[in-house]
């Protein structure tokens, strides 16, 4: 049972959207899956969080890039906040 306190200000909806993490001036691209999403952020599933910087762009097909800031990370997941 997960006993972590809910700290999100906006409710998230469960998703399974294929997206791309882009950083290093667009030279580095990593596939990810958006596991849940809100207007303010998302939980991303990746092969490994190793090498992913604190800020990057999230590319979702058919949408404009979302600048992101990492709020938390685990072995294969990132919690990100969308930066205006």
C-alpha positions as CSV (number, residue, x, y, z in Angstrom):
1,X,0.0,0.0,0.0
2,X,1.3,3.4,-1.0
3,X,1.2,5.9,2.0
4,X,2.8,8.9,0.2
5,X,0.8,12.1,0.7
6,X,-0.8,13.6,-2.3
7,X,0.9,16.9,-3.0
8,X,-0.5,17.7,-6.5
9,X,-2.6,20.8,-6.9
10,X,-4.2,19.5,-10.1
11,X,-5.9,16.1,-10.6
12,X,-4.1,13.8,-13.1
13,X,-5.7,11.4,-15.5
14,X,-4.2,8.0,-16.3
15,X,-2.7,7.8,-19.8
16,X,-0.5,5.7,-22.0
17,X,0.8,8.3,-24.5
18,X,4.1,7.7,-26.4
19,X,6.3,10.8,-26.2
20,X,9.9,11.9,-26.6
21,X,12.2,13.6,-24.1
22,X,14.5,16.1,-25.9
23,X,17.6,17.9,-24.4
24,X,21.1,18.9,-25.3
25,X,20.0,21.4,-27.9
26,X,17.8,18.8,-29.6
27,X,20.7,16.4,-30.1
28,X,19.5,13.8,-27.5
29,X,16.1,12.2,-27.7
30,X,14.7,9.5,-25.5
31,X,11.4,7.6,-25.8
32,X,9.0,7.7,-22.9
33,X,5.5,6.9,-22.0
34,X,3.3,9.5,-20.3
35,X,1.6,7.4,-17.5
36,X,-0.5,10.2,-16.1
37,X,-1.1,13.8,-17.0
38,X,-2.6,17.1,-15.7
39,X,-2.5,20.7,-16.9
40,X,0.5,21.3,-14.6
41,X,2.7,18.2,-15.1
42,X,3.0,14.5,-15.8
43,X,4.5,11.2,-14.7
44,X,6.9,9.7,-17.3
45,X,8.1,6.2,-17.6
46,X,11.5,5.7,-19.2
47,X,14.0,2.9,-19.6
48,X,16.3,4.6,-17.1
49,X,16.4,8.1,-15.6
50,X,20.2,8.1,-15.8
51,X,21.5,11.0,-17.9
52,X,18.2,12.8,-18.0
53,X,18.8,16.5,-17.0
54,X,16.6,18.5,-14.6
55,X,15.0,20.4,-17.5
56,X,14.1,19.2,-21.0
57,X,11.4,19.5,-23.6
58,X,8.6,16.8,-23.8
59,X,7.4,16.2,-27.4
60,X,4.0,14.7,-27.8
61,X,2.9,13.9,-31.4
62,X,0.6,16.6,-32.8
63,X,1.2,19.1,-29.9
64,X,3.7,21.9,-29.3
65,X,6.8,21.0,-27.1
66,X,6.3,21.2,-23.3
67,X,9.3,22.6,-21.4
68,X,9.6,20.4,-18.2
69,X,11.3,20.5,-14.8
70,X,11.9,17.3,-12.9
71,X,10.3,17.3,-9.5
72,X,11.1,13.7,-8.5
73,X,12.7,10.7,-10.0
74,X,12.8,7.0,-9.3
75,X,14.6,4.2,-11.1
76,X,12.4,4.3,-14.2
77,X,10.0,7.2,-13.6
78,X,10.1,10.9,-13.6
79,X,7.6,13.4,-12.1
80,X,7.7,16.6,-14.1
81,X,6.2,20.0,-13.8
82,X,5.3,21.9,-17.0
83,X,7.2,25.2,-17.1
84,X,5.6,28.3,-18.6
